[in-house]
C-alpha cells in the first residue's frame, strides 16, 4: 500500500497512530470509536428536533402545520452548512495541516466563513422575499401560512448565525478537535430546551411570542456556541487562527472548498426537495393532514443525525483506505457501516410503524392530526432502514470521492415522489395512504440505486 511507512512511525506520532488504526485496526471497533463523539453531540440535536415539535404542538394544529412547511428548508440549511460546505471545510483544513501548511489552513478557515456569509445571505434573501410564495406553493393557507412566515422570517433572517456556527464547528474539527464541536451541540441543546418554552409561552414579565419564540431560541443558542468557537479559534497557540493572516480572497482556496462542498450540498437539496414536494401534495388533503405529516416526517429528520454521526466516521475510514490503495477494506467498512445504520434506523422505523402513537401522541392531542400521522408511519416507518442505508452509503461515497451515484439516487428519489405524488393527488385522486406508499418506494429507490452502483463496481477507476 502507498502508506507503508506508517507502521514504522514513532509511537508518539498521534496522526500516524490514528491513520494506522484506520488502515489496520478491527473495523467495527474503529468505526464506533470514531463515531461516538459525533453521535453523542448529534443525539442532543436529535432530542431538540423532537422537543421543538412537542413545544409547538401545544399551540395547536396551525402552528404544527406552519412549522412543517418551514422544516424542509430549515433542515436543508442545516445539512448544507454542517454536511456539505462544513464537511468540505473540515477536509480542506485537515489536508492543509497534514501537509504542514498551517497558514493555508488559517486562510481556508477564513474563506470558509466568507462562503458561509454568502450562502447565508442567499437563504435570507430568497426566503424573506419569497417566503409567502414558497410556503403557499407547498400548501400553506390561512393561519398555518401566517405561523410559517412568523417562524421563517426570524429563522432565515438570522441565517448567518446558523451558517457561522456549523462552519466554525467544521473548522475546529479540521484542526483536530472533535470534542469542542460535540460540546457545542450539547450546549445548543441545553440552552434551547430552557429558552424555547419561555419564549414560546412566556412567563412572568416575559411575553409569549408563539412560534416566533422557537426561532429566536434557536438563533440565541447557536450564537452562544459560535461565540465560544470564535474565541477558541483566536488563541495564539491554535493550529488554526482566524486572524493570523490578512483576510484576502484567493480563488484557489475557494476552489479547494467548493469543489467538494458544492456536489456534497446538492444531495441534501434534492433530498429536501423530495420532502418539500411531498409536503405540497399532502397539503391538498387539508390542514390536519399537513400537521400530521409534519409531525410524522419529523421522525425522518431524527434519523439523519444518527446517520451523520456514523457517516462522518465512514467518510474518514473509506477515504483513508482508498487513499492507501485498500479498496476492498474500504468496501468492507462501507457495507459494515451501512448495515449498522440501516439496523438502527430500521428498528426505529418498525417501532413507529407498529406503534405510531408512541411518536404522534407526544406532539399533539388532535385526533385528526394523530390519525393522519399514524397512517403515514404505518406505511413508511417499515422502510426507514432503506433511508438509513442510503444515507450511510452517501457518506461512504464522499470518502471514496465517487459522488455521481449518490446524486443519481437523490434525483431518482425526487422523481418518484414528484411523479408518483402527482398521479396520486391529481391523476387518480387516491386516499392519502397511496401517497405514503409512494414516499416509501422513493426511500427504497434511493438506497438501491446507490447500493447497486457500489456493488457492481462503481468505485473502480
Secondary structure in CASP SS format (residue, H / E / C, confidence):
PFRMAT SS
TARGET T0000
AUTHOR 0000-0000-0000
METHOD secondary structure of the structure
MODEL  1
X C 1.00
X C 1.00
X C 1.00
X H 1.00
X H 1.00
X H 1.00
X H 1.00
X H 1.00
X C 1.00
X C 1.00
X C 1.00
X C 1.00
X C 1.00
X H 1.00
X H 1.00
X H 1.00
X H 1.00
X H 1.00
X H 1.00
X H 1.00
X H 1.00
X H 1.00
X H 1.00
X H 1.00
X C 1.00
X C 1.00
X H 1.00
X H 1.00
X H 1.00
X H 1.00
X H 1.00
X H 1.00
X H 1.00
X H 1.00
X H 1.00
X H 1.00
X H 1.00
X H 1.00
X H 1.00
X H 1.00
X H 1.00
X H 1.00
X H 1.00
X H 1.00
X H 1.00
X H 1.00
X H 1.00
X H 1.00
X H 1.00
X H 1.00
X H 1.00
X H 1.00
X H 1.00
X H 1.00
X H 1.00
X H 1.00
X H 1.00
X C 1.00
X C 1.00
X C 1.00
X H 1.00
X H 1.00
X H 1.00
X H 1.00
X H 1.00
X H 1.00
X H 1.00
X H 1.00
X H 1.00
X H 1.00
X H 1.00
X H 1.00
X H 1.00
X H 1.00
X H 1.00
X H 1.00
X H 1.00
X H 1.00
X H 1.00
X H 1.00
X H 1.00
X H 1.00
X H 1.00
X H 1.00
X H 1.00
X H 1.00
X H 1.00
X H 1.00
X H 1.00
X H 1.00
X H 1.00
X H 1.00
X H 1.00
X H 1.00
X H 1.00
X H 1.00
X H 1.00
X H 1.00
X C 1.00
X C 1.00
X C 1.00
X H 1.00
X H 1.00
X H 1.00
X H 1.00
X H 1.00
X H 1.00
X H 1.00
X H 1.00
X H 1.00
X H 1.00
X H 1.00
X H 1.00
X H 1.00
X H 1.00
X H 1.00
X H 1.00
X H 1.00
X H 1.00
X H 1.00
X H 1.00
X H 1.00
X H 1.00
X H 1.00
X H 1.00
X H 1.00
X H 1.00
X H 1.00
X H 1.00
X H 1.00
X H 1.00
X H 1.00
X H 1.00
X H 1.00
X H 1.00
X H 1.00
X H 1.00
X C 1.00
X C 1.00
X C 1.00
X C 1.00
X H 1.00
X H 1.00
X H 1.00
X H 1.00
X H 1.00
X H 1.00
X H 1.00
X H 1.00
X H 1.00
X H 1.00
X H 1.00
X H 1.00
X H 1.00
X H 1.00
X H 1.00
X H 1.00
X C 1.00
X H 1.00
X H 1.00
X H 1.00
X H 1.00
X H 1.00
X H 1.00
X H 1.00
X H 1.00
X H 1.00
X H 1.00
X H 1.00
X H 1.00
X H 1.00
X H 1.00
X H 1.00
X H 1.00
X C 1.00
X C 1.00
X C 1.00
X H 1.00
X H 1.00
X H 1.00
X H 1.00
X H 1.00
X H 1.00
X H 1.00
X H 1.00
X H 1.00
X H 1.00
X H 1.00
X H 1.00
X H 1.00
X H 1.00
X H 1.00
X H 1.00
X H 1.00
X H 1.00
X H 1.00
X H 1.00
X H 1.00
X H 1.00
X H 1.00
X H 1.00
X E 1.00
X E 1.00
X C 1.00
X C 1.00
X E 1.00
X E 1.00
X C 1.00
X C 1.00
X C 1.00
X H 1.00
X H 1.00
X H 1.00
X H 1.00
X H 1.00
X H 1.00
X H 1.00
X H 1.00
X H 1.00
X H 1.00
X H 1.00
X H 1.00
X H 1.00
X H 1.00
X H 1.00
X H 1.00
X H 1.00
X H 1.00
X H 1.00
X H 1.00
X H 1.00
X H 1.00
X C 1.00
X C 1.00
X C 1.00
X C 1.00
X C 1.00
X C 1.00
X C 1.00
X C 1.00
X C 1.00
X C 1.00
X C 1.00
X C 1.00
X C 1.00
X C 1.00
X C 1.00
X C 1.00
X C 1.00
X C 1.00
X H 1.00
X H 1.00
X H 1.00
X H 1.00
X H 1.00
X H 1.00
X H 1.00
X H 1.00
X H 1.00
X H 1.00
X H 1.00
X H 1.00
X H 1.00
X H 1.00
X H 1.00
X H 1.00
X H 1.00
X H 1.00
X H 1.00
X H 1.00
X H 1.00
X H 1.00
X H 1.00
X H 1.00
X H 1.00
X H 1.00
X H 1.00
X H 1.00
X H 1.00
X H 1.00
X H 1.00
X H 1.00
X H 1.00
X C 1.00
X C 1.00
X C 1.00
X H 1.00
X H 1.00
X H 1.00
X H 1.00
X H 1.00
X H 1.00
X H 1.00
X H 1.00
X H 1.00
X H 1.00
X H 1.00
X H 1.00
X H 1.00
X H 1.00
X H 1.00
X H 1.00
X H 1.00
X H 1.00
X H 1.00
X H 1.00
X H 1.00
X H 1.00
X H 1.00
X H 1.00
X H 1.00
X H 1.00
X H 1.00
X H 1.00
X H 1.00
X H 1.00
X H 1.00
X H 1.00
X H 1.00
X H 1.00
X H 1.00
X H 1.00
X H 1.00
X C 1.00
X C 1.00
X C 1.00
X H 1.00
X H 1.00
X H 1.00
X H 1.00
X H 1.00
X H 1.00
X H 1.00
X H 1.00
X H 1.00
X H 1.00
X H 1.00
X H 1.00
X H 1.00
X H 1.00
X H 1.00
X H 1.00
X H 1.00
X H 1.00
X H 1.00
X H 1.00
X H 1.00
X H 1.00
X H 1.00
X H 1.00
X H 1.00
X H 1.00
X H 1.00
X H 1.00
X C 1.00
X C 1.00
X H 1.00
X H 1.00
X H 1.00
X H 1.00
X C 1.00
X C 1.00
X C 1.00
X C 1.00
X C 1.00
X C 1.00
X H 1.00
X H 1.00
X H 1.00
X H 1.00
X H 1.00
X H 1.00
X H 1.00
X H 1.00
X H 1.00
X H 1.00
X H 1.00
X H 1.00
X H 1.00
X H 1.00
X H 1.00
X H 1.00
X H 1.00
X H 1.00
X H 1.00
X H 1.00
X H 1.00
X H 1.00
X H 1.00
X H 1.00
X H 1.00
X H 1.00
X H 1.00
X H 1.00
X H 1.00
X H 1.00
X H 1.00
X H 1.00
X H 1.00
X H 1.00
X C 1.00
X C 1.00
X C 1.00
X H 1.00
X H 1.00
X H 1.00
X H 1.00
X H 1.00
X H 1.00
X H 1.00
X H 1.00
X H 1.00
X H 1.00
X H 1.00
X H 1.00
X H 1.00
X H 1.00
X H 1.00
X H 1.00
X H 1.00
X H 1.00
X H 1.00
X H 1.00
X H 1.00
X H 1.00
X H 1.00
X H 1.00
X C 1.00
X C 1.00
X C 1.00
X C 1.00
X H 1.00
X H 1.00
X H 1.00
X H 1.00
X H 1.00
X H 1.00
X H 1.00
X H 1.00
X H 1.00
X H 1.00
X H 1.00
X H 1.00
X H 1.00
X H 1.00
X H 1.00
X H 1.00
X H 1.00
X H 1.00
X H 1.00
X H 1.00
X H 1.00
X H 1.00
X H 1.00
X H 1.00
X C 1.00
X C 1.00
X C 1.00
X C 1.00
X C 1.00
X C 1.00
END
